[in-house]
Amino acid sequence: MTSSDPAGHLSIIDVDPDGLSVAFKQLIDSGHRLALVAAHHDVHRAGRAETMRIVYLMVAGPPDARVEIRMHVESVAPSVPSLAKWSFPASRFEREMQDLFGIVPTGHPQPARLVLHQHWPENWYPMRKDAGPPPDFGDESAAYPFLTVSGAGVYEIPVGPVHAGLIEPGHFRFSVVGETILNVRARLWFVHKGVERLFEGRTPAGGVALSERISGDSAVGHTLAYCLAVEAACNCTVPYPAQVLRGILLELERLYNHTADIGGICNDVGFGIANAHALRIRERLLRLNAEVTGHRLLRGGVFVGGATVEQLPSVETLHEIQSDLHEIVEIALANSTVRDRFTGTAVLTTEQASEIGVLGYVARASGVSVDARRSHPFADLYADLDVPVDDQGDVLARFSIRVAEFDASIALLGRLLAQATSHTSYSAPLENAEPGHGVGLVEGWRGTICHRVELDPAGTISRLKIVDPSFFNWPALPVALADTIVPDFPLANKSFNLSYAGNDL
């Protein structure tokens, strides 16, 4: 059965397990991609009946199209037909759902744990309403069952989870011959924080501070996705001037992060002087952010129903920063060693990028033109948006795409700043606190961020599902590393620059 939600934001298809594959395949064939899978443990208080409900969000665009496939299964021994044969992202969402809700994907080609490590207790699912206190955990020092590659001259190099730099934990296991990498396995979720559970019971306004901290360098992106989802659930129309301010803040976040990455990539080939100057420019942008919202990471600028700024930067200042950055880029790429190390390193082909379902600058550097500002605009701000694309898929392409996106953001900011005024705050009240649901899609600086929220009769959050682009992009890093050499791992890793926090929710 197909219908629309009350606010008309998306289409809804209700299916039974037999109809799931048919509906999913039809949408995939029509150009939709899977953006999110959200499991729910619904407890109907009056009769104490329980069901498990699964929502598959499919999106396409432009024009913006959103479809939810919904299905109910029994809460006792729940299972769903696996969609892994049609979608690699679906296979990972299914493993996540199995770990956290105990919903078994039947027919899954690799039903191993994804989120919960081997020492977590069996048959305890932390996102279920009836989970209760956790049983005793097993021995966390036990060996993890990595795929073993054997043969003459093959050896393994373990890296992490504790790293030398100020980064979060992740473990990488390299199977190597000489210096050539045969296989890489990444093990994440060392810092799984139960963020989605922390949102439950909060008011919409009370969730903003937490959304700003999901992945610290994406405070604007995640908060905007969260607010858009809540506003859709409440049928709230945000004033256009507030949407302009939101667009400005989103691009300012893109600028300082791309600048840091441009320097960091240079640093990983030993060109430290470029990194030092990039960090100088990043610091200038962070101080500019503090003038805009009072916070260097732009926290406080976006809230449910509106946006606020203390002052806005001048276009002249932004162009000056742009020229400064381009001088660093030109010096770096004129260096033959830098260009040689970037070129042809850690290639992710267009076919691989499409099959894995990568997002953001990783996708665009591999010839996949996907950008939520164009496909799912939250306001009429992006009619003239330039979305740079490169099809080489190597470190140089991911470096160059960042530079091109920096320039595109500067051009977009020039248009948005012409529509905005300083010392402004615009907001609209939530129109209702009835039970509802909503979806927010935002092109954060790493790629598309997706939030789906459900509100209970009291107007508080009963479920929030969060998808950071890093969830889609982490599996692509080992693929790109195949047949590279061990010394290129830091360079390749930095060219992807994925979020541990955004993944390990």
Secondary structure, DSSP 8 states (H G I E B T S, - for coil): -EEE-TT-SSEEEE--HHHHHHHHHHHHHTT-EEEEEEEEEEEETTTTEEEEEEEEEEEETTTTEEEEEEEEEESSS-EEE--TTT-HHHHHHHHHHHHHH--EEET-S----SSS-TTS-TT--TTSTT--S------TTS--------STTEEEEEE-SS-SSS----EEEEEEETTEEEEEEEE--TT---HHHHHTT--TGGGHHHHTTSSGGGHHHHHHHHHHHHHHHTT----HHHHHHHHHHHHHHHHHHHHHHHHHHHHTTT-HHHHHHHHHHHHHHHHHHHHHHSSTT-TTSEETTEEE-S----HHHHHHHHHHHHHHHHHHHHSHHHHHHHTTSS---HHHHHHHT--HHHHHTTT----HHHHS-SSTT-TT------S--SHHHHHHHHHHHHHHHHHHHHHHHTT--SS-EEE---S--SSEEEEEEEE-SSSEEEEEEEE-TTSSEEEEEEE-HHHHHTTHHHHHHTTSBGGGHHHHHHHH---HHHH--
